[in-house]
Amino acid sequence: MKAAPQKKLKGEDWLAECFEYERTHEIAFASPRALLEARMIAEMDKARRSKRRTRPSAAASRRKTVAA
């Protein structure tokens, strides 16, 4: 069985489909400079984050004292 040929779009339908594709595939239309800037920002955010895990209560841990 042959697949049905796609109907060619004309005028506004074609333009609307182009805009829809561009909206859903943003990365394909981004400039190389924009992609580089996005990578640099992501790396800066990673470097800025603290390496240590903070406690949920944000309080220092306390050692248990042994009764003498």
N, C-alpha and C positions, 0 to 999 in steps of 0.2 A: 504494500500500500504506500502510495506517495504521500508525503506530508503536504498539507495545504500551504501554498505560498503566502508569505506575509503580505498584507496589504500595505502599499506605500502611503505614508502619511503626507499630508499637504498642509502648508500654511501654519496656522496657529497650533494645530495638533502636533506637528513636527517640533515646533519650538517648545511647546509645553512638555513634550517627552524629553527633549534635550535638557531643559531646566530640571525636570524631575530626576533624570539620571545624574546630573551634576550635584544635586542636593543630596542624593543617597550615596554617592561615591566621591566624597569630598577630597579624599587623599589623592585620587587620581588627577585632580585639577590643581593641587597645591604646588606652588613654585618650589624649586629646590632650596631657595633661601629660607622660605617659611618652614620647610621641613627641618632644616638645620637648626633654626631658632627654637623650634619645638623640642628637638632633642637636647639642645643645650639647657633649656629651661628645666626639662625633666631631670637632667643630671645635676643641676644646681639644687633642685628640690631634694634629691636623694642625699646630696652631700650635707645639706642643711639639717636634715633630720638627725635626731639624737641616736647614737648607736645603742645606748642603754635603754632598757625597758623601764618605764616608770611604773610605780605601783598604782593600782586603781585608786587608793585613798590618798595618794601623793604624800604619804607619811614614810618616814624612815623605818626600816625594820628594827625591831627591838629584840635583844637577846633575852632568853629566859634566864632568870637568876636561880641558882641552885640554893635551896635552904640548907643552912649549915647546922 
